[in-house]
Each structure stands twice: as structure tokens, then as C-alpha cells.
Amino acid sequence: MPPPYPPALRILICLKPDPGVQAAIDRFRVDTGWPSWRRWTTAPRLHLTLQCWDGFPGSEVEPLRAALRGVPMAPLDLVLDKPQLWHRQTAVLLARPNAGLQALHERMRAALGQAGLLMAPHLQPHVTLSYRAPEPPPADAGPGIPWCAREFLLIWSQLPPAYPRAHHEVLQRYGAAEASPAA
């Protein structure tokens, strides 16, 4: 039996970098010269957002989990290298264009649509670095951060003041199908 969920949740579908990629993102922030005093997203909470819902109905969590089970994923070789400033204060890091990432996003959109769940139409996959970035990112992003993503996650993002501390509760992991070895 699924746990009881509140009537409205903040739900994410994302790719979660391993600790090595998280450390590389931290080094990127320092190496590019952004001020260290800025309030950064902590390394364990870094993720590449594919979809985000604020106020997602708790009653729809189980149908969402079921719909995502039908979304196949292949390992994705990504390179994070495009810092941007969104909405005048949100620092994000984007991946280079990647056909596999785009295809995964479209498969999710189709599976959720069949289940009667809608994705935000124009959400660009991104890693949020800081919500309080008063200046634009540096022009030179360097060589980029390579990352092989092997799973996507369904996360319940619990944020203050509704919760005592910021926390991501993983509701489900969906692994990538590995290519079969050549015979």
C-alpha cells in the first residue's frame, strides 16, 4: 500500500548525477569565478530536472509512478557546459544538445499524456545551481562536465517552510537498459 501523500506535493522527474559529477559541478562553480558567498544548491540535491510540478495532487502519485515504468531509457552520455541566468536570478547549467535526452523527454511526455498527466510544455532540462544569482554567468564555461546518466528518478521535493529542512525523497528509480554485449 502506498504511503499517504499530502494533497499537494512538489514532484520532480530528474537525472541524478553521481558524487563524482556533483563534485565536478562544485569545481565548475568555483573555477568559473562565481562568488563563493552565493547560496548554492548543495551537492547531494543537484539534479538535471526533466519535469517539475508544484502542487501535484497526492492522489496522482501512484498513476505517475506506473506511467513512468513504461518509459525506456538508454544510458545518456551528456556534457554539462552551458551556464545561463534565468528569470534574472536563477543560475542553471544546461547540457549540450543530446538526441538521447530529447528522445527520453518525448517518451516521458507521451507516456504521461496517455495516463492523463501533462508535462510542462516548454521546460528545458537543466541543473539549478542557485536561486539567488544577481549577475550573469561567466562567458567561458570551459570544456564541460562529462556525465553518463544511467537512470531517472521520481522525487518528492520537500522544502521549507512546509518541511523542517530541504530534502529530496526518492519515490522511484527507473534504470537504463544496458546495451547487450556483441556476440
N, C-alpha and C positions, 0 to 999 in steps of 0.2 A: 504494500500500500504506500503510495507516495506521501511525503510529509505534507502537512497543511501549509500552504503558502499564504502570505498576506494577500489582500485583494489586488494590490498593485505592486509590481516589482520593477527594478532596473535590470534588464536582461541583455546580455551580450552574446554574440557569436563571434569567436575570435580565433586567431592563431597565437599560440603562446610560445615565445622564444625560450630556449633552454638557458641555463645560467651563463654559459659562455657568450651567447648573443646578448643577454642582458648586460653583462659586463662590458661588451663592446659598445653597446648603446651608451652606457655611462661614460666610457672613454671618449666617445664621439662628442658628447655634450661638453666635456672639459676641453678636448682638443680644438673644437671649433670656436672657443672663446666666449661662449655664453656665460654670463655672470654666475658664480657659484652660489650666490645668495638667493637665487630664484627658487621657488618651491617646485621641485621636480616630482614627477611620478616615481615612486620608489621602484627599484629594480624588480622585486617579486610581482608587482602589479603591471609591469609593462606587457603589452599585448598588441597585436595588429587587429583592430576592430573591423569586422566584416559587416556586422549589423548591431544596432543598439536600439532598444526600446525603453523609454521612460514610461512608467505606468502600465507595463504589460500585465494583463489580467492573470492573477494567480491560477485561476481555473483553466487557463490555456497552456500552462507549462507542460503538462503531460502530452497533449497533442503536438506541441512543438518538439519535444524530445523524440516522439515517434516519427514525425515528419523528417527530422534530420538523420534518423537511422538509415533512410533510403538514399542519402546523398553520398555518392562515391567520391573518394579523394585519392589522388596520386601524390607522392612526395613532390613538394614545390621547392625549386631552387630559386630563392629570392635574393635580391640585393637591396638593402635599405640605404638610400643615398640622396633623398630629396627633402631637405627640411623646408617647411613653409610656416607662415603665420596665418592662422585662420581667425576670422572674426576679431581682428585687432589684438588678440591676446592669447590665443591657443597655439602653442608651438607643437607641430606634428612632424613626423618623419614618414615619408612615403617610400614605397618600393618602386624600383624600375618597372616599367610595363612588363607584364608577365602573362602569357596566354593561359597558363595553367591556373593562375589565381583568378583571372577573369572567368574562366570556364567554371571553376568551383563556385564562384559568386552567382553565376547564372543558374547552375544546378540547384543551389540553395533557393534562389528566387522561385524557380519552377516547383520544387517540392513543397515549399511553404505555401505557394499560391494554390496548389492542389488541396492543401489542408485548410484553406480558407484564411491563412495568415499572410499578412502583407509585409514586405520589407520596404524600408525607406528607399524611394526610387533613385536618389542621387547621392547616397552615402559613398564616399570614396574610401576604400580600405586605407587605414592609417594607424600609426603608433602615436598616441598622445604623450608628449614629453613634459608639457607644463600647461596648466590652465591660466597661468599668470605670467605671460611673456610680453612685456611692454615694448620690445623692439623686435624688428625682423630678424630672421636667422642669418647667419653668416652666408656670404655668397658662395664660398668654396666648401662643398661638403666632403671633399676628399674622395678616396677610392670606393667608399661604400662598405657596408657590413654584409657579408655573405651569410645566408641562413637557409638551411634545408628544413622546411616545415613538414612534419610528418603526421600531424593531427590537428583537428579543430575542436574547440571546446564550446560548450554551452555554460555560461557563467551567470550567476546571480550576483550582481554588484551591490554590495551593501555599503552605503555611505552615511557619514554623519549629516545631519543631526539625528536621523532616524535610527542609526546604529552607533554604538559607542566608539567604534573605530572603522576606518576604511578596510574592507575585506572583500575578497572575491571567493565565493563558494562555487566550486566546480560542480555542476549538476550532471554533466555527461561529457565523456571524451569520445571522439569519433576518429579512429585511426585511419591512416592512409594505407591503401593496399600496395604492398611492395611488388615490384616487377618480378616475375618468375625468372629464375636463372636460365640462361641459354643452354640448350641441350647440345 
